Amino acid sequence: MKKFRHELKYYITEKDYLILRNKIGVILKQDDHSIDQQGYLIRSLYFDNIHDHDLFQKNYGILRRKKFRIRIYNHSDEVIKLEKKSRQGEYILKTSVSISKEEYLKLLDWDYEFLREKEQPLYKEFYHYLNSEYMRPRVIVDYVREAYIGHISNVRITFDKELSVVSNSIDLFNLNNSSTEVLPPSQMILEVKYDEFLPEYIRAVLQLGAHNRSAISKYVLCRMKSIQYHGY
């Protein structure tokens, strides 16, 4: 059974990133999703209601929140994940199930009755979420993730780079997607996830006290950039 994990987020500079990745790469293994040393592309379609409930919950500092998204990797349709991310303060719980590309396209066409026929609870929860809260696709978020994993306390260290918002489509597989970077070129996001505790040798390498810890939401950053430029 999955349980809540710690999740800490920091803004770091490119200089910090280059130093940290060299140190972390010695003590942790790079994630198997990686296609090269730079990592892999994550593209996520986020849902929100017509009143932007999830967006404003984050901005108002609500500690207990949840978001639904559909996620793909490296532009491929081989793995398509429907995910729910729940948060309680600095603790997170992510649950996910697979959907086919055909099912994904049905969701874009507002045809989601098939969710009711699925056995796993997350499908049915998403179905009720779509129906009861007038949810709709809101924004596509892109970034390159360089991830490292450790077995002790299920540690996962990620460097998220080139955070971008897709401005002209809500289709993950649109070949003509146009994106705009959200952060300055020299800035990226360090995420630290672990179960019960963060091993001291990893804490020492990361020097977390030297970095700017922030309540970072990629969804909010990209939505605010989209609103700034396009009004939605």
BAVO-138164 format. One line per 4 residues: number of its first residue (from 1); their letters; for each residue x, y, z of N, C-alpha, C, O. Coordinates in steps of 0.1 Angstrom, whole numbers, plus 2048, in hexadecimal, padded with zeros to 3 digits. Layout:
% residues N
NUM) a) X Y Z X Y Z X Y Z X Y Z  ...
This chain:
% residues 232
1) mkkf) 808 7F4 800 800 800 800 809 80C 800 812 80E 808  806 816 7F7 80D 822 7F6 80B 82B 803 800 82B 808  815 833 806 814 83C 812 819 849 80E 821 84B 804  816 853 816 81B 861 814 82A 861 816 830 85A 81F
5) rhel) 830 869 80E 83F 86B 80E 842 87A 810 83A 883 80D  84E 87C 815 853 88A 815 856 88F 807 85B 887 7FF  853 89C 805 858 8A2 7F8 85C 8B0 7FB 854 8B8 800  869 8B3 7F8 86F 8C0 7FA 873 8C5 7ED 878 8BE 7E5
9) kyyi) 870 8D2 7EB 873 8D8 7DE 87C 8E5 7E0 87A 8ED 7E9  885 8E7 7D6 88F 8F2 7D7 891 8F8 7C9 892 8F1 7C0  892 905 7C9 897 90B 7BD 8A7 90B 7BE 8AC 90F 7C8  8AD 907 7B3 8BC 907 7B3 8C0 90D 7A6 8B9 90E 79C
13) tekd) 8CD 912 7A6 8D3 918 79A 8D9 90D 791 8DB 901 796  8DD 910 785 8E4 906 77D 8F1 902 783 8F5 8F7 781  8F8 90C 789 905 909 78F 903 8FF 79A 90A 8F5 79B  8F9 901 7A3 8F6 8F7 7AE 8F3 8E9 7A8 8F7 8DF 7AD
17) ylil) 8EB 8E9 79D 8E7 8DD 797 8F3 8D5 792 8F4 8C9 795  8FC 8DB 78C 908 8D4 786 910 8CE 791 916 8C3 790  911 8D6 79D 919 8D0 7A8 912 8C4 7AE 918 8BA 7B1  905 8C6 7B1 8FD 8BC 7B7 8FC 8AF 7AF 8FD 8A4 7B5
21) rnki) 8F9 8B0 7A2 8F7 8A4 79A 904 89C 79A 903 890 799  910 8A2 79A 91C 89B 79A 91E 893 7A7 923 888 7A7  91A 899 7B2 91B 892 7BF 910 887 7C1 914 87C 7C5  904 88A 7BD 8F9 881 7BE 8FB 875 7B5 8F8 869 7B9
25) gvil) 901 877 7A9 903 86D 7A0 90D 862 7A5 90D 857 79F  915 865 7AE 91F 85C 7B4 918 853 7BE 91C 847 7BF  90E 857 7C5 908 84F 7D0 8FA 84A 7CD 8F6 841 7D4  8F4 84F 7C3 8E6 84A 7BF 8E6 845 7B1 8EE 84A 7A9
29) kqdd) 8DD 83D 7AE 8DB 838 7A0 8D1 840 798 8C7 845 79E  8D4 843 78B 8CB 84B 783 8BF 842 780 8C0 836 77E  8B3 849 780 8A6 842 77D 8A7 83B 770 8AC 840 766  8A0 82F 770 8A0 827 764 898 82E 758 89A 82A 74D
33) hsid) 88F 838 75B 888 83E 751 891 847 748 88E 84A 73C  89D 84A 74D 8A6 853 746 8AA 84E 738 8AD 842 736  8AA 857 72E 8AE 853 721 8BD 857 71E 8C3 852 715  8C2 860 726 8D0 864 726 8D3 86A 733 8CB 86A 73C
37) qqgy) 8DF 870 734 8E4 876 741 8DB 881 745 8DA 885 751  8D4 888 73C 8CC 894 73F 8BE 88F 745 8B7 898 74A  8BB 883 743 8AE 87E 749 8A4 87A 73F 8A7 873 735  897 87F 741 88C 87C 738 882 887 739 881 88F 742
41) lirs) 87A 888 72E 86F 892 72D 863 88D 734 85E 882 731  85D 896 73C 850 893 742 846 89D 73C 849 8A9 73C  83B 899 737 830 8A2 733 823 89E 73A 81F 892 739  81D 8A8 740 811 8A5 748 806 8AE 744 808 8BA 743
45) lyfd) 7FA 8A8 743 7EE 8B0 741 7E6 8B1 74E 7E2 8A7 754  7E5 8BD 754 7DE 8BF 760 7CF 8C3 75F 7CC 8CA 755  7C7 8BE 768 7B9 8C1 768 7B6 8CB 774 7BC 8CA 77E  7AC 8D4 771 7A7 8DC 77C 799 8E0 778 794 8DD 76D
49) nihd) 791 8E6 781 783 8E9 77E 782 8F7 778 78C 8FE 777  776 8FB 774 774 907 76D 777 913 776 779 91E 771  778 911 783 77B 91C 78D 78A 91B 791 78E 922 79A  792 912 78B 7A0 911 78E 7A2 90E 79D 7AA 913 7A4
53) hdlf) 79A 904 7A2 79A 900 7B0 7A8 8FC 7B5 7AD 901 7BF  7AF 8F3 7AD 7BC 8EE 7B1 7C7 8F9 7B1 7D0 8FA 7B9  7C6 902 7A7 7CF 90D 7A6 7CE 916 7B2 7D8 91A 7B8  7C2 91A 7B6 7C1 923 7C1 7C3 91D 7CE 7C7 924 7D8
57) qkny) 7C0 910 7D0 7C3 909 7DC 7D2 90A 7DF 7D6 90D 7EB  7DA 908 7D5 7E9 909 7D7 7ED 918 7DA 7F4 91A 7E4  7E7 921 7D3 7EB 92F 7D6 7E6 934 7E3 7EC 93D 7E9  7DB 92E 7E8 7D6 932 7F6 7DD 92A 801 7DA 92D 80D
61) gilr) 7E6 921 7FE 7EE 91A 808 7E6 90F 80F 7E9 90C 81A  7DC 90A 808 7D4 8FE 80E 7DE 8F2 80F 7E4 8EF 805  7DF 8EC 81B 7E9 8E2 81D 7E5 8D4 818 7ED 8CC 815  7D8 8D1 817 7D3 8C4 812 7CD 8C7 804 7C3 8CD 803
65) rkkf) 7D4 8C1 7FA 7D0 8C4 7ED 7D2 8B7 7E4 7D8 8AD 7E9  7CB 8B7 7D9 7CD 8AC 7CF 7CD 8B1 7C1 7C6 8BB 7BE  7D4 8AB 7B8 7D3 8AE 7AA 7D3 8A1 7A2 7D9 897 7A5  7CC 8A2 796 7CC 897 78D 7D3 89B 780 7D2 8A7 77C
69) riri) 7DA 892 77A 7E2 895 76E 7E3 888 765 7E2 87D 76B  7E6 88A 759 7E9 87F 750 7F8 882 74B 7FB 88D 747  800 878 74C 80E 87A 74A 814 870 740 810 864 740  81D 875 737 825 86D 72E 833 870 72F 837 87A 736
73) ynhs) 83C 867 729 84A 868 72A 850 868 71C 84D 860 714  859 871 71A 861 872 70D 858 871 701 85C 86B 6F7  84D 878 702 844 879 6F6 83D 86C 6F2 837 86B 6E7  83F 862 6FA 83B 854 6F6 82D 851 6FB 829 856 705
77) devi) 825 849 6F3 818 845 6F8 818 837 6FE 80E 831 700  824 831 6FF 826 824 705 821 823 714 81B 819 718  824 82E 71B 820 82F 729 818 83C 72B 81E 846 729  80B 83B 72E 803 846 731 7FD 844 73F 7F6 83A 741
81) klek) 800 84D 748 7FC 84B 756 7F1 856 75A 7F3 862 757  7E7 851 760 7DD 85A 767 7E2 85A 776 7E2 850 77C  7E4 866 77B 7EA 867 788 7E2 871 791 7DC 87A 78C  7E2 86D 79D 7DC 876 7A8 7E8 879 7B2 7EE 870 7B7
85) ksrq) 7EA 886 7B4 7F4 88A 7BE 7ED 891 7CA 7E7 89B 7C8  7EE 88B 7D5 7E8 890 7E1 7F3 896 7EA 7FE 891 7EB  7F0 8A1 7F1 7FA 8A8 7F9 7F4 8AB 807 7E9 8B0 808  7FC 8A9 811 7F9 8AE 81F 806 8B5 824 80F 8AE 829
89) geyi) 806 8C2 822 813 8C9 826 81E 8C5 81D 81D 8C6 811  829 8C0 823 834 8BC 81B 834 8AD 818 83D 8A7 812  829 8A6 81B 827 898 818 81F 896 80C 815 89D 80A  823 88D 803 81C 88A 7F7 819 87C 7F5 820 873 7FA
93) lkts) 80E 879 7EE 80A 86B 7EA 806 86B 7DC 7FD 872 7D8  80D 863 7D3 80A 863 7C5 805 855 7C2 80B 84B 7C5  7F9 854 7BC 7F4 848 7B7 7F2 849 7A8 7EF 854 7A3  7F3 83E 7A1 7F2 83F 792 7ED 832 78C 7EE 827 792
97) vsis) 7E7 833 781 7E2 827 779 7E5 82A 76A 7E7 836 766  7E5 820 762 7E8 821 754 7DB 823 74C 7D1 81E 750  7DC 82B 742 7D1 82C 738 7D7 82A 72A 7E3 82D 728  7CF 826 721 7D4 824 713 7D2 832 70C 7CC 83B 711
101) keey) 7D9 833 700 7D7 83F 6F8 7C9 841 6F4 7C4 84C 6F4  7C2 836 6F1 7B4 837 6ED 7AC 83D 6F8 7A3 845 6F6  7AE 838 704 7A7 83E 710 7AB 84C 713 7A2 854 716  7B7 84F 711 7BC 85D 712 7B4 866 709 7AF 871 70D
105) lkll) 7B3 862 6FC 7AC 86A 6F2 79D 86B 6F6 797 876 6F3  797 861 6FB 789 862 700 788 86D 70B 77E 874 70A  791 86D 714 791 878 71E 791 886 718 78A 88F 71D  799 888 70E 79A 895 708 78D 898 701 789 8A4 6FF
109) dwdy) 785 88E 6FD 778 890 6F6 76D 890 700 761 88E 6FC  770 891 70D 766 891 718 75E 884 719 752 884 71D  764 879 714 75E 86C 715 765 864 720 76F 85E 71D  760 864 72C 767 85D 737 75F 852 73E 762 84F 749
113) eflr) 754 84D 737 74C 843 73D 754 836 73F 751 82E 748  75E 834 737 767 828 738 76D 827 746 771 81C 74A  76F 832 74C 776 832 75A 76E 82A 764 773 824 76D  761 82A 762 758 823 76C 759 814 76B 756 80D 775
117) ekeq) 75E 80F 760 75F 801 75E 76C 7FB 763 76E 7EF 764  775 804 767 783 800 76C 782 7FB 77A 779 800 782  78B 7F2 77E 78A 7ED 78B 791 7F5 796 78C 7F7 7A1  79D 7FB 792 7A5 802 79C 79E 80F 7A1 798 816 798
121) plyk) 79E 812 7AE 796 81D 7B3 79A 82B 7AD 791 833 7AC  7A6 82D 7A8 7AA 83A 7A3 7A2 83D 796 79F 849 794  79F 834 78E 797 836 782 78A 83C 786 785 846 781  783 836 790 776 83A 794 777 848 79B 76E 850 799
125) efyh) 781 84A 7A3 783 857 7A9 784 862 79F 77F 86D 7A0  78C 85F 795 78E 869 78A 781 86C 783 77D 877 77F  779 861 781 76C 863 77A 763 86C 782 75D 875 77D  762 86A 78F 75A 873 798 75F 881 799 758 88A 79A
129) ylns) 76C 882 799 773 88F 799 76F 897 78C 76C 8A2 78D  770 890 781 76C 897 774 75D 89B 774 75A 8A6 76F  755 893 77A 746 895 779 742 89F 784 73A 8A8 781  747 89E 790 741 8A6 79B 747 8B4 79C 741 8BD 7A1
133) eymr) 753 8B6 797 75A 8C3 798 75C 8CA 78B 764 8D4 78B  756 8C6 781 757 8CC 774 766 8CE 76F 76A 8D9 76B  76D 8C4 771 77B 8C4 76D 77D 8C4 75E 775 8BF 757  788 8CA 75A 78C 8CA 74C 79B 8CB 74B 7A2 8D0 754
137) prvi) 7A1 8C7 740 7AF 8C9 73E 7B3 8D8 73E 7AC 8E0 737  7BE 8DB 745 7C1 8EA 746 7CE 8EE 740 7CF 8F8 73A  7D9 8E5 742 7E6 8E9 73D 7EF 8DD 73C 7EE 8D4 743  7F8 8DE 732 803 8D4 731 810 8DA 736 814 8E5 733
141) vdyv) 816 8D2 73F 823 8D6 745 82E 8CD 740 82C 8C0 741  839 8D2 73C 844 8CB 737 850 8CE 73F 852 8D9 744  859 8C4 741 866 8C6 747 86F 8BA 745 86A 8AF 742  87C 8BC 746 885 8B1 745 889 8AD 753 88D 8B6 75B
145) reay) 888 8A0 757 88B 89C 764 897 893 764 898 889 75D  8A1 896 76D 8AC 88E 76F 8AB 889 77D 8AB 890 787  8A9 87C 77E 8A5 876 78B 8AF 86B 790 8B5 864 788  8B1 86B 79D 8BA 862 7A4 8B3 85B 7AF 8AB 861 7B6
149) ighi) 8B5 84E 7B1 8AE 846 7BB 8B7 83F 7C4 8C2 83B 7C1  8B2 83D 7D1 8BA 835 7DB 8B0 82C 7E2 8A4 82F 7E3  8B5 821 7E7 8AC 817 7ED 8A9 81B 7FC 89E 817 800  8B2 821 803 8AF 825 811 8A4 82F 811 8A6 83A 80B
153) snvr) 89A 82D 818 88E 836 81A 888 83A 80C 881 844 80B  88B 832 802 885 834 7F5 888 842 7F0 87E 849 7EB  894 846 7F1 898 854 7ED 897 856 7DE 89B 84D 7D6  893 862 7DA 892 866 7CC 896 875 7CB 88F 87D 7D1
157) itfd) 8A1 877 7C4 8A6 885 7C2 8A4 889 7B3 8A9 881 7AB  89D 894 7B1 89B 897 7A3 89F 8A6 7A0 89D 8AF 7A9  8A4 8A8 794 8A7 8B5 78F 89D 8B7 784 89E 8B1 779  894 8C1 785 88A 8C4 77A 88F 8D0 773 890 8DB 779
161) kels) 891 8CF 766 897 8D9 75E 88D 8DD 752 885 8D5 74E  88F 8E9 74D 888 8EE 741 879 8ED 743 871 8E9 73A  874 8F1 74F 865 8F1 752 85E 8FA 748 862 906 746  854 8F5 741 84E 8FC 736 83F 8FA 736 83A 8EF 73B
165) vvsn) 837 904 731 829 902 730 826 902 721 82B 90A 719  81D 8F8 71D 818 8F7 70F 80D 901 70D 803 901 715  80E 90A 704 805 915 703 7FA 914 6F8 7F0 91C 6F8  7FB 90A 6F0 7F1 909 6E4 7E9 8FC 6E3 7E2 8FA 6D9
169) sidl) 7EA 8F4 6EE 7E3 8E7 6ED 7E1 8E1 6FB 7E8 8E4 704  7D7 8D8 6FC 7D6 8D0 708 7D7 8C1 704 7D4 8B8 70C  7DD 8BE 6F8 7DF 8B0 6F4 7EE 8AD 6F6 7F7 8B3 6F0  7F1 8A3 6FE 7FE 89F 701 806 89B 6F5 812 89B 6F5
173) fnln) 7FF 896 6EB 806 890 6DF 805 899 6D3 808 895 6C8  801 8A5 6D5 801 8AF 6CA 80F 8B2 6C5 817 8B7 6CD  812 8AF 6B9 81F 8B1 6B3 823 8BF 6B1 82F 8C2 6B0  819 8C8 6B2 81C 8D6 6B0 81B 8DE 6BD 818 8EA 6BC
177) nsst) 81D 8D8 6C8 81C 8DF 6D5 827 8EA 6D5 832 8E8 6D1  823 8F5 6DA 82C 900 6DC 82D 903 6EB 823 904 6F2  83A 904 6F0 83C 905 6FE 844 911 701 84C 916 6F9  842 916 70E 84A 922 713 850 91E 720 849 919 729
181) evlp) 85D 921 722 863 91E 72F 85E 927 739 85B 933 737  85D 922 745 856 929 750 861 92F 75A 85F 93A 75F  86C 928 75C 876 92D 765 882 933 75D 884 930 751  88A 93C 763 896 941 75C 89F 935 758 89F 92B 75F
185) psqm) 8A7 936 74D 8AF 92B 748 8B9 926 753 8BC 91A 752  8BD 92E 75C 8C7 92A 766 8C1 924 773 8C8 920 77C  8B3 922 773 8AC 91D 77F 8A5 910 77C 8A0 90E 771  8A6 907 786 89F 8FB 785 89A 8F6 793 89C 8FE 79C
189) ilev) 894 8EB 793 88D 8E6 7A0 894 8D9 7A4 895 8D0 79D  898 8D9 7B1 89C 8CD 7B8 891 8C8 7C0 88B 8CF 7C8  88E 8BB 7BF 884 8B5 7C7 88A 8A9 7CE 892 8A1 7C9  887 8A8 7DB 88C 89D 7E4 880 896 7EA 878 89C 7F1
193) kyde) 87F 889 7E6 874 881 7EB 87A 875 7F3 884 86F 7EF  873 872 7FE 878 866 806 86D 862 80F 863 869 812  86E 856 815 864 850 81E 866 855 82C 862 860 82F  86C 84D 835 86C 851 843 877 85C 846 874 865 84E
197) flpe) 882 85B 840 88D 864 843 896 866 836 897 85D 82E  89D 871 836 8A7 873 82C 8B5 86F 831 8BA 875 83B  8BB 865 82B 8C8 861 830 8D2 86D 831 8D3 875 829  8DA 86D 83C 8E3 878 83F 8ED 87A 834 8F1 886 832
201) yira) 8F2 870 82E 8FD 871 824 8F7 878 818 8FE 880 811  8EA 876 815 8E4 87D 80A 8E1 88C 80D 8E3 895 806  8DC 88E 81A 8DA 89C 81E 8E7 8A4 81E 8E6 8AF 81A  8F2 89E 822 8FE 8A5 822 903 8A8 814 908 8B3 812
205) vlql) 901 8A0 80A 904 8A2 7FC 8FC 8AE 7F7 901 8B6 7F0  8EF 8AD 7F9 8E6 8B7 7F4 8E7 8C5 7FA 8E4 8CF 7F4  8EC 8C5 807 8ED 8D2 80E 8E0 8DA 80D 8E0 8E6 808  8D5 8D4 811 8C8 8DA 80F 8C6 8E8 816 8BF 8F0 810
209) gahn) 8CD 8EA 821 8CC 8F7 827 8D1 903 81F 8CE 90E 822  8D9 900 815 8DF 90A 80D 8D6 90E 801 8D9 917 7FA  8CB 907 7FF 8C2 90A 7F4 8B5 910 7F8 8B1 90F 804  8AE 916 7EF 8A1 91D 7F2 896 913 7F1 891 911 7E6
213) rsai) 891 90E 7FC 886 905 7FC 879 90D 7FA 877 918 800  871 908 7F1 864 90F 7ED 859 905 7EB 85B 8F9 7E9  84D 90A 7EC 841 902 7EA 83E 903 7DB 835 90B 7D6  845 8FC 7D3 845 8FD 7C4 83A 8F4 7BE 83A 8E8 7C2
217) skyv) 832 8F9 7B6 829 8F1 7AE 82B 8F4 79F 829 8FF 79B  82F 8EA 798 831 8EC 789 824 8EF 783 824 8F7 779  819 8E9 787 80C 8ED 782 809 8FB 783 805 902 77A  80B 901 78F 807 90F 792 811 918 78A 80C 921 784
221) lcrm) 81E 915 78A 827 91D 782 823 91E 773 823 929 76D  81F 912 76E 81B 912 75F 80E 919 75D 80C 91F 753  804 917 766 7F7 91D 764 7F9 92C 765 7F3 934 75D  801 931 76F 802 93F 770 809 945 764 806 951 760
225) ksiq) 813 93E 75E 819 943 752 80F 943 747 80F 94D 73F  807 939 746 7FD 938 73B 7F3 944 73D 7EF 94A 733  7EE 946 749 7E5 951 74C 7EB 95F 748 7E5 968 743  7F8 960 74C 7FF 96D 749 7FF 970 73A 7FD 97B 736
229) yhgy) 802 966 732 803 968 723 7F7 966 71B 7F5 96C 711  7EE 95D 720 7E2 95A 718 7D5 95C 71F 7CA 95C 719  7D5 95F 72C 7C9 962 733 7C1 956 738 7B6 957 73D  7C7 94A 737 7C1 93E 73C 7CB 933 741 7C7 929 745
